[in-house]
Structures are given as structure tokens and as C-alpha cells.
Amino acid sequence: MWIVMKDSKYHLRHVCKHEDGLSTYGWTKHNGRDFGHQVLVDQGITLTTEFLKSKEEGSAYGGDWAVRISVQAHKSKWNEEFGKGAHLFFYMADEGANALNLSRENLNILEDSLLASGSHADIGDWQLHLKSMDDLELHYSGFRTPHFHNLSDLVEENLSSQIRKNARLLLSDSSDDSPNVLIFQIIGGFSFTTDVIFISGTYSESSRVEERVTSLSGTSLSNQMKYKEQAFDEKFDKVFNLEEKVDSESISVGKAAVGNLLGGIGYFYGQSKIAVSGIANIGDHVNYISYWPAELYTAVPCRPSFPRGFLWDEGFHQLIIWRWDIHISLDIIGHWLDLMNVDGWIPREQILGDEALSRVPEEYVPQHPTNGNPPTLFLALRDIINGLKNNEFTAMDKTDILAFLERAFVRLEAWFHWFHTTQSGKQMSSYYWHGRDNKTIYELNPKTLSSGFDDYPRASHPTADERHVDLRCWILLAAESLHSIEELLDKETTPGMNYGYTAQLLSDIELLNQMHFDDAYGAYFDFGNHTEKIQLKWKDVDIGHNHADRQLVRDVSERPVLRLVPHIGYVSLFPFMGKIIPSGSWILEKQLELISNHSLFWTDYGLRSLATTSSLYMKFNSESEGPYWRGQIWININYRVLSALHHYSKENGPYQDRAKAIYKELRSNLIRNIVRNYQETGFLWEQYDQNSGEGKGSHPFTGWTSLVVLIMAEEYERV
């Protein structure tokens, strides 16, 4: 934590929040395992945090670690009321409720670097040290608490009481009995550096504590950090090979994209809340039961807005992570598969633990076991399988991957079976996303949260007659992947589970066209009970007790009919992205025309999510819900379109050159715009404005927007 002065008020920073308004923050480098370098700029202070993990001889489980915090306060921007230096807070907590022992009441690091010590079942005895060459003032507070998501409140309350008592912004230098949280306040000048060192396994005489502390501080730590930084750069060059493909500015953005994605990986523990009733309107009370206590190791889309696991995001994350470190990737995929219930269902959003719960609106917490989410983990698994076939892994990695696939296969089968049976439509080989609200009077087009595309226009009146083209393509991907794993592991086809046959059926272009293709538009559409004659109108709505309230509600002026849903957008491109269309087909030519049409998809910054010709283009979905997937540019789908363009540019056929030209221009537009935004704002963004290219939504969004590094590297889905 740290304190800044803004508008003549003290502000404690801790949890990532957009409203804190930092100029920039994020990992510039992070290797996912034992090293990271982060820069934060806030109200005239630049904070650099670096960490290093070390498995020294004598260290216990998890090893030792050091964190270096450097502060640079810019005098020209410094608020004099704040005094002559920066205030940092470093805390440690034991979630097992073991007591933490303060080294002594009067902390003086010049006399002794030891701050605290204790014992923990996993790591034995441990010590925490602080070292610095600068003149620092230290204060502390100790708390006994069962909660860890509200530590900011504990610090703020302690500081407030001290300001009232002593008119000084200092912790109280006192502690509850047997504290399981210790917070240290570090006050320095305009510029200082401090090293915090954690040593595990300190119980034996041969534990060499002093030697290990020295090794993880001062010049020795600087040298090790420099070595790790160099190793990151070398690995980045080797994995992504950008030197001859993009300029140096783009490379530095690529490094930040990878560093932030890896730095956002977290470990979560808790119980999901599972809805026991059917479809509910947002805001309705939902009865729920608790899932089993589960752990999840996963990347996250965005630290301030979405600091938790999202199933459909994670498959896109893994497209980068498996290339960087296959073992981290397999570990993450394994954790997600372990969240599967007996039916083969995985909750789409993982809200585990008090901290996660405290940041999600109550109505979005319950997960519905009737509703799916795109099985994007198969994107990464398919790549990994094709990497095996192409001998891209070392012999040891190959053995580990095959062992993983052997263990995971039964779960992957169950996952596929859940989709294939619960999300199937009325017609053979048709599927539709369950969970749409068919009773809403407030939404212009009932949302399809389960698809990942939230407010993307679907049939106006949800029914079991719907057919969703994107879900059909996801199930094809899953069937193809399982068929490949079967072949790889030399498994016999299970009766009633012929993945090869299912893949063949779902990739039948004639069958696909009968169900989803519109000759007049030359585009693929959903099918369902639909009318275009719908708008939001202000009406008096009866709210009970003879009272009416003026509300914006849905007004339908035409009876819906079963038909193709005429909205050209990302969903229309799924057969193209799935590379189902033959390279010599006139339908491929039509897709290329749609993609490059300025009224439909094409902008100078990337492909928009919904065509300007759509009746719902950039329309609000309700009084309070602005457009989300109704025009803005999203990088995950642009990446998949580029992957298909790249594929067709290599395939012999009449449209090869056209695919290549569109590919080159789209790739260039995306890289240029993402890099420009990063240079101007210091962030990668959730989405980009289709008219100006400006970054929009949550930031830093280093989940699937990090795919820009694969776009730079021209690393696409393996075939």
C-alpha cells in the first residue's frame, strides 16, 4: 500500500481501482515463476516493485523471496502538505491464523534487519527482514482478524485514530495479541529503495540465514535481477521472434502484454454459489447452494475490473501462456477442469473467496448449471496437440503433455458430452445457448451472457427453436480436439461418442449452409423467433399498490416469426474463423467482401463487432446498459479472423491473394492502433472505439488484448 495527496486529501492505495486514476501501472516484465518488474506512476510518485524467488540450500517449501521497492517522488509535482517523503506500507498475513512475531517494539533496521518471524506448517520457521542503504523511519501495527479482503480499512482506521490523537500520519506502533497480520509503514525521502526479504526453513543451525539475507539484498539482488531481466528478454525473443516483424516500440508493448498477462496469474480459493432455480431476471432473488471448496490457479482478464477467473477468457489467455511455459499452461487448464461437476458442467465465472465476492454485484454471483460458456480451452489444447504432431516440444515436455492429456481425457469427454446433450437444439446438429430471459420487458434484445457476447443481437424472442452458429462451431472445435487426442493416445472410440463422426457432421458445409447461410446477404446468421420491429419506449408500468412508474420498456410492433436473424457481426464470421469454408468456394469470396466492407466490419483500427447496417448497431440494450458487443473492436475475435485470413492466404485457390492483402492490412491496423494507445495512455484496453480507435472499457486489460503479441509474431492457431 502507499499514500498520495490529491485535492488536499490523503488517499490510501491498495487494491487496483480505475477511480484511483494512476497515470500508468503494470508489469513491464514477468516470467510467470520467479521474477517480475512493475512500474506504477501516481500523483508525482513513481514506484517500481520487483520480486525474485530463490530456492537456496536449506530453504523450505516454496523457497525464499525478496521484494525491492524503489520510490522516486518528483519534487515539482510534490504536495508540500504531505511532508518530506513518501509513505509505503508492507504487510504480511497468515491465512492459517498462526501468530506472527514482531522482532521488537522499537524497529531500527540499522541495528537489526529482522522485522518479524513465525512458523507455518508448509514452510516451517520463517523470518522477514528489511534492508536499505537509505535513512528510513519505520512504524507498525498488528491485527488479529479472520478477514483479509478489508486490510485497507484496518490501516485507514488505525491512521485516522493516530491523526486524531497525535496529528501525525503514523501507524500506532501497537499490536493485538497473537496478530496474524503485521503491517509495516516505511517513510523515506523523495527517493529511496528498500529490500524486503523472506527466508523460509530457519529452524536449523545450518540454515545460513544471514548469508541468504545478504544474497537477496543490495548488490547481490541487483545482479540477480539484472540476470533475470536479461533472461526474460532472451526468452521473449526466442518464443515470439519479433525482431524482423515489428519496430522496437511494438516490441516493448509486446513485452508488457506478456508480462502483465503472466503477472496477473493468481491463486484463488473458495466456494461458488450455484443457482438452484431456472432462468431468473437480473435483480430477482435467486436461491443457491454452495459448490465444494475449490482452488483455482488462473490468469485474469483485468486486475481492477475482473480480477478472477473467466472460463471463455482463459482459453484465449492460454494461447499465449502455453507458448511461454507449457507447464504453467497445463497446470491452469487442469485447475479449470477440476472445477467440473458430475454432469460435466464448469461454472463460467469463478467468484472464489471474500475478496472476489466483495467486488461483484450480487445479482451476477449465482452461476446457473443450465448455462454454458464457450469451451475455449480447446483452442489451446488443439494448438498443443498440433505442436506435438509437429515435434515442437522437447522429449521431456512431450512426455508430460501426453500424461496430462491421458489424465484430462475423461473430464474433456464429460465437458463435451454436457454441451452436446444440454445445449442441443430441435434439429439434429443444431445447438443454442441456454439462459436467455424470455420474459424480460426491459431489454431491447435479451442478453446471451452464456455465449460470452453478452448483448450481441440474437433472436428477439428466445425459444427452444433457436440455432446459434457460434455454439455449433465451438462444438465442432471440441469434437475435432477430442478426436485428435484419441488418435494421439491410441484410444478406442467409445460407443455413442464418435468424435470423428461428429466433427465430420458439423464441418459439412452443405448442412451448415442449410441451417445458417443467407444467400441474399452472403452471411451466416443465427436462427430463431425474430422480428426487427422492436424499440425501447417510455411507458407507465404498474409497480403494484395502484402505483405506476414511468420506465423505458421494450415495445414490439410486429409478431415474430421463425427465420434467420439478419445481424451481420462477429457471430457471422464463426464458420470463416473455424476454417470450415472450402478455399475454392464463392462463399469464401463473400466472407472476404464482408470483412473488407467499410459499412460492415472494416475500420482503420480493426474489425467492429456489429455492422453499421444492423438495426441494433451501438444501441443501448436497456435504460442502464450501453452497447458492449454492438460495434466496438475486440481483439480476441480480430485475432481469430487474422488466423483464418493467414490460413486462406496460404491455401491454393482463387481468393488466396485477396485473403493475403486483407490479412496484411488488418494486422497492420491492429498493431498500430494498440501500440499508439499504449504509448498515449500507458495501458492495453478491453475494447477499442470503432470510429476513433481510442481505448475503451476496462484497463489495463491484459487478458485477451495481450494476443497482440501473437499478432505481432504471426503466431496463429495451429492446423
N, C-alpha and C positions, 0 to 999 in steps of 0.2 A: 504494500500500500504506500501511497505518498500523498502529501498535501500540496494544493496550489491555492493561490489567492485569485479570485475572479469576482469582479463587481463588488470589491471591498468585503468579500465574504470568504471564509475558509471552505475549501471543498476537499473531502477525502476521496481519493480514487482507489478503487479496488477491483470490483467486477467490471468487465467490459460493458460499456453502455454508449449508445450513439449520442445520448444527450450530453455526455461529458465533453464532446466537441474537440477531441485531440486532433492536432494537425495531421499526424500520421502515427501508426503503430503497427507492429507485426514483426515476425521472424524474417530476417534477411537471409539467414541460413539455418538449417536444422537437418540433422541426418536421421531423425526418427528413433535414435537409440541412445547416444551418449554425449551429444553436443548440440548446442543451439546458440544463436546470436540474434538478439531482438533489440529494436530501436523504438522508443516512444518519445514523441515531441508534444509537450503540453504547457501552454501558457508561459513560454520563456524558459522552460526546463527541457533539456534533452537527457533522457535516461537510457542507458544501454545495459541490458541484462544478458549475461552469458552463463551457460552452465556446462559442466563437464562431469561425466560419471567415470569412475575408475574402479577396476577390480584388482585391488592391491593384494599382495600376500597377507593373509591374516584378516582381511575384511570378511564380513558375514554376507548372508543372502542379499543380493541387490548391490553390494559393494559400497564404496564411498562416493561422495559427490561434493562439488564446490559450485557456488554461485558467485559470480562477480557482478557487482552493481556499480556503474560509473554514472556520476551526475555532472552535468555541465549546465549551470544556470547562466543565462545571457543577461548581463548587468543592464543592458539598455532596455530590456523588457521586464526587469525585475521590479516587483512591487515593494517599495521600501517598508511599508507597514508590516511586511512579512518577516522582517529581521534580516540577519546577515548570512542566511544559508538555507539549504533545503532540508526537509523533514521526510525521512523514509521510515517505513515500518516493515520489519521482517518477522514473520510468525511461524511457529510450528505447532502442530496439533497431533494428538494421538487418538484416533477414532476408536481404538480398543479401550479407551478410558484409563490407560495406565498413567500414573502420575509423572510429570516432568519435573526434574530437579533443577532449580536455579543454582548457578555456581556460587554466587554470594550476593548479598544485598547491594553492595556498592560496586557496580560494574566499572572496571577500568582495564581496557584491553591492552594498555601499555604494560601493565603488571602481569596480566594473565589473559590469554586469548579465549579461555573456556567460558562459554555462556551458560550452557545447560547440559544435562546428562539424563540418562534414564535407561530403561530396559524394555524390550519388546520381544514377544515370542518368536517372531520371524528372524530377527536380526541380532538377538542377544543384547549385550550392553552397548550403548552408543554415546557419543559426545558431539556437541555442537560448538564450533569455535568461530570467532570473528577476528580477522586480521586486516590492518590497514596501515599505510605509511602516513595517512593524514590525521589531523587533530580532530577527533570526533567526540561528541557528547552522547552518552547512552542512557536511556531510561527504559523501564519495562513495566509490564502488567501481567499477572497470571489469572486465568479464569478456569473454573470448573463448570463445564457445560456439556449437555448431551447433543447440542446442535452445532453445526459448522457452517451452515449457509448464511448465518447472520453475524459473522465476526466483525463486519464493518460497524454494525450497530453497537457492539460491545466497546469498540475502540472510540467511536464518537461519543458515547455516554461517558466513558472514562475521561476523555479530553475535556468535555463540556463541564464536568464537575470540577476538574482541576482549574479551568479558566475562571469559574465562579469563585473558587476558594483562593487561588494564588495569582490569578490574572496571568497565567503562563500556559502556553500550549505544550504541556508536557504530560506524559503518562505518569501514573501515580506512584511508581516505584513500590508497588504493593502487590500481594497475591492472595487469591483464595487458597484454602487448604487443599493440598494434593491437586494442583492445577493440571488439567490435560491440554491446556492451550497456554503458550507463552508468547507474548508479543513484545518485540524489542523496537524501541524508537531510536533511530540513528540521525543525529543532527550534525551536518558538516557545513563547509563554506560554500562558495559559489561553484567550486569544482572539487570533487573528491571521488575516491574509489575505495570500495571495501570488498573483501572476500569473506564469504560465509562458507564454512567447511563442515561437512557431516562425516563423521568417522564411525563405522559400524564394527561390531566384534571387538570391543575394547577391554574385554574381561581378562584376557591372559597377559602375563608379564611380557610375552614376546609379541605383543600386538603393535609395537613400534608407533605409538600414537603421535609422538612429536614429529617423527620422521615423515609420517603420512600427511600430517597437517602442513608441514613445510613443502611437501611435494605438491599439495593442492592449493598453494597460495603464492603471492608475489611473482617473482621472475619465472619460477618453475611452472606456475599455472599459465602465465603469459605465453611461454614457449609451447606448452601443450595445446593451448587454444589456437595458436598460430598454425600448428601442425594439423589440427582438426579442420581448421578453415581451409587450408590448402587441400586436404584430403576430400573435403566436400566439393571444392571447385573441380578437382580432378575427376571425381566420380560423376559429377554433373556433366562434364564434357564427354565422358565415356558413354554414359547412359543416353544422353539426348543429342550429342554431337551437333551443336548449333552453330559452330564457328563459321561455316561457309554458307549458312542458310539465312541468318538474320544479323542485324547490327548489334553493337555492344550494349546499347540502351535496352534492346529487346532481351538480350541475354540476362541482364540484371533483373528485369521484370520476371523472366522465366525462373530465375533462382529464388526470387521472393515468393513466386507462386508455389513452387515445390516446398520451400522452407516453411511457408505458412500452412500448407496442407498437412505436412508431417508434424509441425508444431502444434496443430490443432487436435491431433490424436489424443484421446483421453480414455480413462478407465471409469466406468460408471457401475453403480450397484444399487439395486432397489427392486420394487415390485410395480409392474404396470397395472393400471386399472382397466379391467375388461368389462365392456358394457354387456349386460345380460338381456336387454330388450332389443328390439329390431331398430329400424331407421328412426332417428329422432330429429326433430328440428333443432338447430343450434339454439341453445338457450333453454331448451326443455330439460327438466331434471331427468337424469339417466341413472338407473340402478346399476351398480357394478360390483364385480368381485375382484379380488387381488390375484394377479398372476403369482407364480412362485418367485421367491427372492432370486434374482438373476444378476449376473455380471455381464458387462459388455465393454469390449475393447474396440474402439471405432474412431474413425475420423469424423469431423463435424462440418456442416456447411459454412457456419459463420459464428465466430466467438460471441459477439454481442447479441445477435438475434436468435440464432439456432444452435446453442452450444450443447447439442445432444445428437443421438443417432437417428438418421432418417434412412429408411430402407432403400428407397429408389435413388437417393443421392449417392449411397455408398457404393453401388456398382460403378458409377462414374469415377468416384474417388480412386477405386481400386485399379482403374485403367492406368493411372499414374503410379500408384504405390507398388504394384507388382513389378513394374519395370525397375523401380528404385531398390526394392528389398522384398524379394518373393516371400521370405519367412514372415515379415510383418503382415503382408497381404493375406497369406493363408491363415494366420492367427486371427485376423479381423473377420475374415469370411467364416471361419469356424465358430467364432463367438456369435455371429448373427444366426448361423444355422442351429446353434444350441438354444436359441430363443423360440424354436418351433414347438407348437403344442402337438398333442396326439393326432390331431386331424391334418397336420401338415401346414398349419397357418402360422405366419410370423407377424406380430404387431408392427404396423408401418412406422410409427413414431415412438421412440424409446424415451419415456419420461421417467427416469430412474433416480430416486433419492430426493431429499428435501430441496436441494438447490435447484434441480431441474423443475420440480413441481412449482416452486415459488416464481418461475418465470414463464409459465404457460397459462393462458386464460382457462378458467375452469371448464368451459364447455368443450374445449379441444382435448381434454385429458383422457376421457374414456376411449379405448380402442375397440372397434367393432369386429368381432370374429367372422362376420359375413363379408367383410370388405378386404380386398387385396391391395396391392401396390406393385408397380412394375418390378418384375424379378430381374433387376439389372445386374445382380451378382453374376448372372450367366454371361454378361458381356465380358467381364474379366476372366471368368473360367474358360470361356471359348478361346480367348487370347492365349491363356496359359496352356491350354491343350494344344493349340496350333504351334505354340512355341516349343512344346515337347516334340511334336512331329517334325519340326524344322531343326531340331538339335540346338536350340538356343540356350540351354541350361547346362551347368556343369553336371557331372555324373552324380555328385552328392545331392545337388538340388533336385535333380530328376527323381532320385530315389525318394526324397522327402515329399515331392509333389504327388507321386504315384501313391504313396502311403496315405497321404491326405485324401486324395480322391477316393481311395478304397474305403476309408472311414466315413467320408461325407456322402457317399453314393446313396445310402438308404434314406438320408434326410432330403437330398436333392430330389429323389424319386417321390417322396411324400409331398414335397412342395409342389412339384409338377402335378401330381395327382389332385391336390387340393384345387389348383387353378382349373385343371381340365374338367373337374366334376362340378365345382361350386359356381364357377363363372361362365359355364357353357350356356349358349342361347337356345332358342327353339329349333333353329335349323342346324343340321349337322355341320360341324367345323365352324360354327359361329360362337362368339363369346361377347359378353358385355360386363362392364364394371358395375358391381352391385354397390348400393349405398347412396344412390341419388334420392333426393327428397321429392316425392311426387305429390305432396300436399302443400308445399310452400306457396304463400301468396306474396312473399316479399322479394323473391329472386326473379330477375328477368329470365335467366336460364339456370335451372337447378344445377348446383355445382357437382363436379365429379372428383372429389378430393382423392378418392382411391386411385385415380389414374395418374396422379402427380400433376396434372394440368388444370387443377382447381376449377377456374371459371371459363375454360375453353368451351366454346359453344357445342353442345350436343343436342339431341332431340329435345324439343321444347317440353314434351310431356313424357317423363320417364315411365317405361313399361318393360315387361319381360320380353317384348318383341325387339328390343334394341340389339344392334350388332355394332361393336366398336372395332374399327380396323386396327387401331394401335394395339389393343389387347391381343388380337389374333396374331399380330406379328411378334409380340413378346412371347407368346406360347410356342410359336414356331422356333424362335431362338432357343427356348428351354428344351424343346424336343430334339433339335439338332445337337445341342450340347450334350444331352444325356446319351444320345446315340453314339456320339464321338467317345464319351467316357466308357461306354460299354465296349466299344471296339478296342480302345486303349487297354482296358483291364481284362480283355478277353472274356467278358461275361456273356452268359447265355441270355437271350431275350426272355423276359418274364411274360408268361401268358397274360393277355389283356393289357400289356404295357409295351406295345411295339413302337418305340420312339422313332425308328427309321420310317415306318409306315406313316405315323402321324406327321412327321416333318415333310414327307413326300406329299401328303394330302394338303397340308397348309401352304406349301410352296407351289401348288398347282395354280398357275396364272389364270387359267380359264375359270376355275371355281372362284378364285379371288375376285375376278372381274365381274362375274355374275352377281356376287354379293355386294360389292363395294364400288365398282367403277361407274362413273357417269360419262358417257360418250360426249355429251354436249360440252361439258367443262373440260374433259380430258383429265379428270382428277378423281382420286379415291376419297370416298366420304363414308361417314357412319350412316347407319340406317335406323329409323325409329319413327315414333308417332310425333309428327312435327308440323308446326305452322310458323311462318315468318311474321304473322300479324300479331305481334306481342310488343307491348311497351310498358314502361313504368308510369303510373299516373297517380296524382294526389287524389285520395278519396277519404270520405269519412268512414272509419272502421269501428264497428261495435266492439267495445272492450269490456262489456258487462255492466251490470247495475245501472242500466239505462243511460250509459255514457258512450259517447263516440269520440274518437280521436282522429285527427287528420294525418294520414300516413301515405307514404309512397308505396303503392302496391302494383302488382302485376295485372295488366289488363289484356285479355285475349279476345280478339275480334273476329276470329275465324276458327272453325272446327279443325283440329289437327288430323292429318292422315298419315298412314304408314308410307314412308318414302325415304329416299336418300336425303341426308341433311346437308344443304348446299353451302357449307362454310369452308373456304379454302384456307388452310393453315397448316401448322406443324403436323397434325394428325394425318392430313392428306399425303404427307411425304413418307409415311412409315414403310409402305412397300418398296419405295425407292431406297430408303435408308437400309432396309433389310436385304437389298440387292436381289430381290425376287424377280424383278423385271428383266427379261432377256435383253442382251446388249443390241440385238438387231430389231427390237420391237419399236413400232411407231409410238407406243405408249411411253417409252423412254424419252423419245424426242419431245413428247408433250410435257413430261416432267421437267426437262431442261428448260423448256419455254416458260413454264410456270415459275420456276426458281428465278429466272433472269428477268421476269416481268416486273417493272417498277411499280405497277399498281397492285401487285400481288405480294410477292416475298421480298424483292430486291430493294436494298438501301445501300448507301455508301459505307455502312458500318456493320453490316451483317444481315442475315435474313430475319424479317419480322415474323412474329408468331401467328399473326392472323392477317389475311389480306385486307387492304383498304376497301375492297368491294363487299366485304361481309357486313351484314346489317348490324352486327354486334361489335364492329371494329371500334376499339377504345371506349366502349360503353360501360358505364357503371352497372354492376350487377344487382345492386340494391342501394338504398339511400346511403349506406355507410361503406360499401365495398367498391373501391375503384378498380379499374381494369388491371389484370395481372398477367394473364396469358392471352391478351387480346390486341397484340400489336408490338409489344416490347421485344427486344432482341435477347435471346437466351443462348448461352454459349454451349450448353450440353447438346442441344439439338443441332446447332450450327456445326459442331464437331462431327456429329454423326452424318450430316449431309455432306460435309467435306470428305469424310471417309468413303461415302458412296461415290462421290464425284471422282475421287482418286482411283477407286476401283474401276469405274467405267472408262476412265481416261487410259487405262492400261489394257482394256478388253478390246479385241478387234471387233469393229462394227462401224456402221455409217455415222454414229454420233460420238465417236471417240475424241475427235478434235474439239468438238463443241463442249464436251464434258471437261476436257483439259483446260480450255480457255476460261470457262466459268469457275473451275476449281482455283486457278491461279489468281483470278481477280477477287474471289470471295476470301481466300486465305489472306491475301494482302490487306484487304479492307478490315478484316477482324483483328489481325495483329496490330496494324497501325492504330486502330481506334482504342484497343485495350491498353496498349503501351502509352498512347497520348494521355488517356485518362489517369493512368497510374502516375505519370510524371506530373500532371497538373494537381492531382488530389492526394497522392500517396496511397491509393487503395485500388484493389480489384473489386468489382461491383457485382451484385446479384443479377442485374439485367442492364441493358443499355437502351437509351431512347432512340426510337427508330427515325426520328426527324433530325436530331442534333448529334446523336452518338454519345450523349452525356451519360455517365454512370448513374444508375437509379437504384432505389431499394436499399437493401442491407449491405453493409461494408464493414470491415474487409470480408468479402465473400470469396474465401479461398477454398471453397468446395469445388464444384464442377467448373467454375470460371478458371480454375487452375489448369484446365485442359488446354489453355492457350499454349502451355509449354509443349504439348504433343502436337498442336497445330504448327508451332514453330519447327518442331523436329520432323514433321511429316510422318509421324508415327500413328498409324491408324489401326482399326480393327483388323486382326489377322484373319485371313481366309484360308 
